[in-house]
Amino acid sequence: MGDISVSDGISNGNGVNGKNHSLNGYRKSCWYEEEIEENLRWCFALNSILHTGASQFQDIALLDTKPFGKALVIDGKLQSAETDEFIYHESLVHPALLYHPNPKTLFIMGGGEGSTAREILRHRTVEKVSMCDIDEEVVDFCRSYLVVNREAFCDPRLELIINDARAELESRKECFDVIIGDLADPIEGGPCYKLYTKSFYEYTVKPRLTRNGIFVTQAGPAGIFSHTEVFSCIYNTLKQVFKYVVPYSAHIPSFADTWGWVMASDVPFCLSAEEFDLRMKQRIKGENRYLDGKTFASASTLSKAVRTSLENETQVYTEGAARFIYGHGRQNQD
């Protein structure tokens, strides 16, 4: 859970403000602190708290941080930071769209901040993007405060839907070339963990993909110690549903960890780094800041320890056998 406090330097481990007499002398700052694990916290200094609020589903905050610029925090978990969100969103969006031969129609589960839609709409082949987020207040909040995505929200190719992604996909008759899971992390008491289950992937997502369709989802922390929280389980779950599954990861500085994504399809992923770059040049408007063919080849080459865990993972994600990252949604705090 995240916590914001005024501290003379840094907060001590008991939540009591303490004095930090550094070489620069006495300093006083407002700090944001997030509890990553029971014995591990991550904190950084704030310029200001721009906005806080609560929707029907989640607590929301927009912070102006000193190291990472504007940062969106939902249910005490940092979702996105201005200075490095491009790493996350380029990694989430572009591999699936580039591996697909001609992606025209897309469906985003979640994505309320608009950054995923922004990256999709850079692709010249794209004709329609349906973005479905359950929380209208988060969408309105991001549309008002995140200037970088205002153009995407105004793009006529974007269809914005406020609904539960499962209900929306089940009610749809059309299929999509790419479906993207830009959901909040599966946390206990949060609104999203049921959208990481085998039954959801098998009976809701897969039937809504076209013949060459690709599904990709953010899959939580993927660091050397953290990847067993949910990343390995999500990977193993998708392996039960799709023929070809590619896990990959990247370091996100503001997350204080390596992050993971999993891409899945019934069509093999056959694209060299050179072909990847050629499709980028042909299809994408503007330059990527992070991702190219060599970067993706590196991102999808996981360390020995993580590869071994993924190969040996046996748990399949179900509603009755769910895994969660550390923390709690607001429903479990009441």
Backbone torsions as a table, in degrees:
resi	resn	phi	psi	omega
1	MET	NA	143.9	179.6
2	GLY	-87.2	152.8	-179.7
3	ASP	-143.7	137.6	178.7
4	ILE	-116.4	126.8	-178.6
5	SER	-146.7	155.7	173.5
6	VAL	-91.4	128.2	-173.9
7	SER	-135.0	142.1	171.7
8	ASP	-80.8	75.1	-176.5
9	GLY	106.5	-101.6	179.7
10	ILE	-131.4	157.2	177.7
11	SER	-81.3	142.4	174.9
12	ASN	-82.2	174.7	-171.4
13	GLY	-66.7	-12.2	-178.5
14	ASN	-100.7	12.4	179.2
15	GLY	77.8	10.0	178.9
16	VAL	-97.2	131.0	-178.9
17	ASN	-65.6	136.6	-178.7
18	GLY	-127.0	162.5	179.2
19	LYS	-95.0	137.9	178.8
20	ASN	-120.7	101.0	-179.4
21	HIS	-90.9	92.2	-180.0
22	SER	-89.3	-177.3	177.8
23	LEU	-62.9	-23.8	179.7
24	ASN	-85.2	0.5	179.6
25	GLY	89.2	-162.9	-174.3
26	TYR	-72.5	133.4	177.4
27	ARG	-139.4	148.0	-177.0
28	LYS	-130.1	125.7	-177.2
29	SER	-141.3	162.2	170.0
30	CYS	-97.7	130.4	-174.1
31	TRP	-120.9	144.9	168.6
32	TYR	-102.3	133.5	-178.6
33	GLU	-129.1	130.7	178.1
34	GLU	-121.9	131.2	178.9
35	GLU	-86.8	106.8	-176.9
36	ILE	-81.0	-42.8	174.1
37	GLU	-138.5	176.8	-176.9
38	GLU	-58.9	-35.6	-176.8
39	ASN	-115.8	22.6	-177.5
40	LEU	-142.2	122.7	177.9
41	ARG	-125.9	151.6	-176.3
42	TRP	-125.9	124.4	-177.9
43	CYS	-140.0	152.9	176.6
44	PHE	-150.5	158.6	-173.6
45	ALA	-77.6	148.6	179.9
46	LEU	-112.1	144.9	165.8
47	ASN	-79.9	-42.5	-179.3
48	SER	-166.5	162.9	171.2
49	ILE	-99.7	110.8	-173.3
50	LEU	-78.3	-38.0	-178.1
51	HIS	-165.5	142.2	170.3
52	THR	-133.8	149.5	179.8
53	GLY	-169.0	-179.4	178.7
54	ALA	-142.8	134.4	175.1
55	SER	-100.1	-174.5	176.5
56	GLN	-62.2	-27.4	-171.6
57	PHE	-109.1	-32.2	-166.5
58	GLN	-146.8	157.6	169.1
59	ASP	-89.5	141.1	-173.4
60	ILE	-129.9	140.9	173.8
61	ALA	-146.2	143.0	171.6
62	LEU	-118.8	118.6	-175.7
63	LEU	-113.9	144.4	170.4
64	ASP	-99.2	102.2	-174.0
65	THR	-95.7	151.2	179.4
66	LYS	-71.2	-43.1	-178.1
67	PRO	-84.2	-26.2	-169.6
68	PHE	-124.6	9.9	-178.6
69	GLY	70.5	-152.4	-179.9
70	LYS	-66.9	135.4	-178.1
71	ALA	-132.3	133.0	177.8
72	LEU	-96.1	125.7	-179.1
73	VAL	-121.4	126.1	178.9
74	ILE	-125.6	128.5	-178.6
75	ASP	51.1	41.1	175.6
76	GLY	73.5	11.0	179.0
77	LYS	-120.5	127.4	176.9
78	LEU	-63.5	122.5	-177.6
79	GLN	-98.0	-34.2	-171.7
80	SER	-166.5	139.6	177.7
81	ALA	-128.9	143.6	-171.5
82	GLU	-55.5	-42.4	-171.5
83	THR	-77.4	-22.7	-176.8
84	ASP	-132.6	11.3	179.8
85	GLU	-63.2	-23.0	179.8
86	PHE	-61.6	-30.8	178.8
87	ILE	-63.7	-49.4	-179.1
88	TYR	-62.3	-50.3	-170.9
89	HIS	-76.0	-34.0	173.5
90	GLU	-64.9	-39.7	-179.9
91	SER	-68.4	-38.2	-180.0
92	LEU	-68.0	-43.0	-167.6
93	VAL	-90.9	-52.7	-162.6
94	HIS	-71.6	-36.6	178.5
95	PRO	-57.4	-48.1	-178.1
96	ALA	-62.8	-42.7	-178.3
97	LEU	-69.8	-30.8	179.8
98	LEU	-79.9	-33.9	176.6
99	TYR	-71.1	-28.4	177.6
100	HIS	-71.9	138.5	-176.8
101	PRO	-65.4	-31.7	-177.0
102	ASN	-162.1	73.6	-175.2
103	PRO	-73.9	117.4	-179.1
104	LYS	-112.4	-39.7	-176.4
105	THR	-119.5	133.0	-177.1
106	LEU	-135.1	152.7	177.7
107	PHE	-129.0	126.7	177.0
108	ILE	-106.6	123.9	171.0
109	MET	-90.9	116.5	-174.3
110	GLY	84.9	-137.8	176.4
111	GLY	74.7	22.6	-172.0
112	GLY	-58.7	-23.6	-179.6
113	GLU	-73.3	-17.8	175.1
114	GLY	94.8	-7.7	-176.2
115	SER	-70.8	-35.6	177.4
116	THR	-65.8	-44.3	176.1
117	ALA	-60.3	-40.8	179.2
118	ARG	-56.8	-46.0	-178.6
119	GLU	-69.6	-39.1	177.5
120	ILE	-61.3	-43.5	-174.5
121	LEU	-71.0	-6.8	171.9
122	ARG	-74.8	-16.1	-177.8
123	HIS	-82.6	127.3	-176.6
124	ARG	-67.4	-26.5	-178.3
125	THR	-74.8	-19.6	-170.7
126	VAL	-71.4	128.4	178.9
127	GLU	-106.9	-32.3	-178.3
128	LYS	-152.2	135.6	176.5
129	VAL	-124.4	120.3	175.2
130	SER	-101.3	114.3	-179.8
131	MET	-107.4	118.7	-174.3
132	CYS	-117.3	110.1	177.9
133	ASP	-122.7	139.2	-175.9
134	ILE	-75.1	-20.8	-168.7
135	ASP	-111.9	97.7	-177.6
136	GLU	-62.3	-33.9	-178.7
137	GLU	-67.5	-36.3	176.0
138	VAL	-65.7	-43.4	179.2
139	VAL	-61.8	-48.4	179.6
140	ASP	-62.9	-38.9	179.1
141	PHE	-60.5	-49.0	-178.0
142	CYS	-69.5	-37.1	179.2
143	ARG	-64.3	-32.3	-179.7
144	SER	-78.9	-38.9	-168.6
145	TYR	-103.5	-25.1	-177.3
146	LEU	-96.7	90.1	-173.8
147	VAL	-59.1	-34.2	-174.8
148	VAL	-61.0	-21.5	-176.4
149	ASN	-107.4	6.7	-176.7
150	ARG	-63.2	-36.9	179.3
151	GLU	-64.5	-39.1	178.8
152	ALA	-64.3	-42.2	179.3
153	PHE	-63.4	-24.7	-179.1
154	CYS	-93.0	-5.6	-177.0
155	ASP	-67.6	128.7	-177.7
156	PRO	-65.2	-15.8	178.7
157	ARG	-78.6	-12.4	-177.3
158	LEU	-90.7	124.4	172.8
159	GLU	-106.2	117.9	-178.6
160	LEU	-99.5	124.7	-178.6
161	ILE	-123.7	131.3	173.7
162	ILE	-103.0	105.2	-177.1
163	ASN	-170.3	167.2	170.2
164	ASP	-71.6	131.0	-174.4
165	ALA	-61.0	-38.2	178.6
166	ARG	-62.4	-48.8	-179.0
167	ALA	-62.1	-39.4	-178.6
168	GLU	-66.5	-47.2	179.7
169	LEU	-64.4	-38.8	180.0
170	GLU	-67.6	-26.3	-179.6
171	SER	-86.1	-12.4	-176.1
172	ARG	-82.3	146.5	174.9
173	LYS	-100.2	-28.8	-177.0
174	GLU	-80.1	161.1	176.1
175	CYS	-109.4	162.3	-174.9
176	PHE	-123.1	148.0	178.3
177	ASP	-71.0	-38.7	179.2
178	VAL	-138.3	132.9	171.6
179	ILE	-115.9	130.4	-175.2
180	ILE	-118.1	128.3	175.2
181	GLY	-97.0	98.1	175.7
182	ASP	-109.4	57.0	-174.4
183	LEU	-92.2	160.7	171.0
184	ALA	-62.1	158.8	-179.2
185	ASP	-62.3	150.5	174.9
186	PRO	-72.6	100.2	176.5
187	ILE	-118.9	149.8	-178.2
188	GLU	-63.7	126.4	-177.6
189	GLY	87.3	-4.6	177.4
190	GLY	-83.8	170.0	-174.1
191	PRO	-86.4	-3.8	-164.5
192	CYS	-113.8	-11.3	-167.7
193	TYR	-63.7	-26.5	180.0
194	LYS	-68.8	-13.3	179.7
195	LEU	-93.1	15.0	173.1
196	TYR	-115.8	11.4	-172.4
197	THR	-90.8	158.4	178.2
198	LYS	-59.8	-43.0	-178.1
199	SER	-63.3	-37.6	178.7
200	PHE	-67.1	-45.3	179.3
201	TYR	-63.4	-41.0	-173.1
202	GLU	-77.9	-40.5	-171.3
203	TYR	-105.7	-12.1	-179.4
204	THR	-116.4	-49.7	-176.5
205	VAL	-75.2	-55.7	-172.9
206	LYS	-58.5	-42.4	178.7
207	PRO	-64.4	-16.5	-179.0
208	ARG	-97.9	10.8	175.4
209	LEU	-99.0	144.8	174.2
210	THR	-71.4	176.4	-173.6
211	ARG	-57.0	-41.2	178.3
212	ASN	-96.3	17.7	-169.5
213	GLY	-64.2	151.4	-179.9
214	ILE	-128.0	137.2	173.1
215	PHE	-113.2	137.2	174.7
216	VAL	-138.0	141.6	179.3
217	THR	-137.8	146.8	166.5
218	GLN	-67.8	145.1	-170.6
219	ALA	-134.1	25.5	171.5
220	GLY	81.5	-172.1	-178.8
221	PRO	-60.2	141.0	-177.7
222	ALA	-132.9	26.6	179.9
223	GLY	-73.6	173.6	-175.7
224	ILE	-59.5	-31.0	177.4
225	PHE	-104.3	-29.6	-170.8
226	SER	-89.2	-11.0	-172.0
227	HIS	-67.8	-18.1	179.8
228	THR	-82.4	-6.3	177.8
229	GLU	-61.5	-60.1	-179.8
230	VAL	-139.8	-24.0	-173.4
231	PHE	-58.2	-50.4	-177.5
232	SER	-64.9	-35.9	-179.3
233	CYS	-71.2	-40.6	177.3
234	ILE	-63.8	-42.0	177.0
235	TYR	-59.0	-49.2	-178.3
236	ASN	-64.5	-35.0	178.9
237	THR	-65.2	-44.6	179.0
238	LEU	-66.9	-29.0	176.6
239	LYS	-64.1	-25.2	178.9
240	GLN	-77.4	-14.8	-171.7
241	VAL	-112.2	-35.7	-175.8
242	PHE	-117.9	152.7	-178.8
243	LYS	-73.2	-37.2	-174.6
244	TYR	-123.8	125.1	-175.6
245	VAL	-134.9	128.6	-178.5
246	VAL	-122.0	113.0	172.7
247	PRO	-89.8	144.3	176.4
248	TYR	-152.0	166.2	-173.0
249	SER	-151.8	164.6	177.2
250	ALA	-155.0	150.0	177.0
251	HIS	-80.2	128.8	176.8
252	ILE	-113.8	106.3	-174.6
253	PRO	-53.4	-43.4	-176.6
254	SER	-70.9	-19.1	176.5
255	PHE	-84.8	-9.8	-177.4
256	ALA	57.9	32.7	-178.6
257	ASP	-167.2	168.9	167.7
258	THR	-81.1	141.0	-178.7
259	TRP	-114.8	153.5	-175.2
260	GLY	-120.8	151.3	173.3
261	TRP	-135.7	155.2	176.0
262	VAL	-133.0	128.4	-179.3
263	MET	-112.2	137.0	-173.3
264	ALA	-142.9	147.2	179.4
265	SER	-163.7	165.4	170.5
266	ASP	-94.6	2.5	176.0
267	VAL	-111.3	134.7	-176.6
268	PRO	-63.7	151.3	178.9
269	PHE	-93.6	96.6	-175.8
270	CYS	-119.8	95.6	-179.4
271	LEU	-155.8	120.8	176.7
272	SER	-75.8	167.3	177.7
273	ALA	-59.8	-36.6	179.5
274	GLU	-68.3	-41.7	178.1
275	GLU	-67.3	-37.1	176.0
276	PHE	-57.4	-48.9	-179.8
277	ASP	-64.4	-38.5	179.9
278	LEU	-64.3	-43.8	177.8
279	ARG	-64.5	-37.5	176.0
280	MET	-57.5	-46.4	-177.7
281	LYS	-64.9	-38.1	-177.7
282	GLN	-76.5	-32.7	-167.2
283	ARG	-107.2	-30.6	-168.6
284	ILE	-101.5	131.9	175.0
285	LYS	-79.2	131.0	179.0
286	GLY	81.0	175.3	-177.1
287	GLU	-100.8	136.6	168.7
288	ASN	-69.6	145.0	176.2
289	ARG	-88.9	-27.1	-173.4
290	TYR	-117.6	-51.2	-164.7
291	LEU	-94.7	131.6	164.9
292	ASP	-145.1	-172.2	-174.5
293	GLY	-60.7	-45.8	180.0
294	LYS	-66.8	-37.0	178.9
295	THR	-63.7	-42.2	-179.9
296	PHE	-69.1	-36.8	176.5
297	ALA	-59.9	-39.4	177.2
298	SER	-69.6	-43.6	-177.5
299	ALA	-61.8	-33.2	-177.7
300	SER	-93.4	6.4	172.0
301	THR	-104.1	93.0	-173.1
302	LEU	-81.5	159.8	179.6
303	SER	-65.8	160.5	-179.3
304	LYS	-56.3	-44.3	-177.5
305	ALA	-62.1	-44.7	-178.7
306	VAL	-69.9	-42.8	177.6
307	ARG	-57.6	-43.8	-179.2
308	THR	-62.1	-43.1	178.1
309	SER	-61.4	-43.6	-178.7
310	LEU	-65.4	-40.5	179.5
311	GLU	-65.6	-32.2	-176.4
312	ASN	-95.7	-3.1	-178.8
313	GLU	-65.1	133.0	-179.9
314	THR	-116.6	-19.9	-175.4
315	GLN	-74.2	136.5	173.1
316	VAL	-106.3	133.6	-174.7
317	TYR	-75.6	116.4	174.8
318	THR	-132.3	168.3	179.4
319	GLU	-63.5	-32.0	179.7
320	GLY	-85.7	-16.4	179.6
321	ALA	-133.0	64.2	-177.2
322	ALA	-92.8	152.9	169.8
323	ARG	-113.8	150.4	-178.1
324	PHE	-131.6	150.1	168.5
325	ILE	-78.5	165.8	-175.7
326	TYR	-64.4	134.6	179.0
327	GLY	128.3	178.4	-178.9
328	HIS	-142.6	140.7	171.4
329	GLY	-72.3	167.6	-175.7
330	ARG	-63.4	-28.4	-179.1
331	GLN	-61.6	-26.0	-178.6
332	ASN	-96.3	6.6	179.3
333	GLN	-107.3	-9.7	-176.8
334	ASP	-72.2	NA	NA
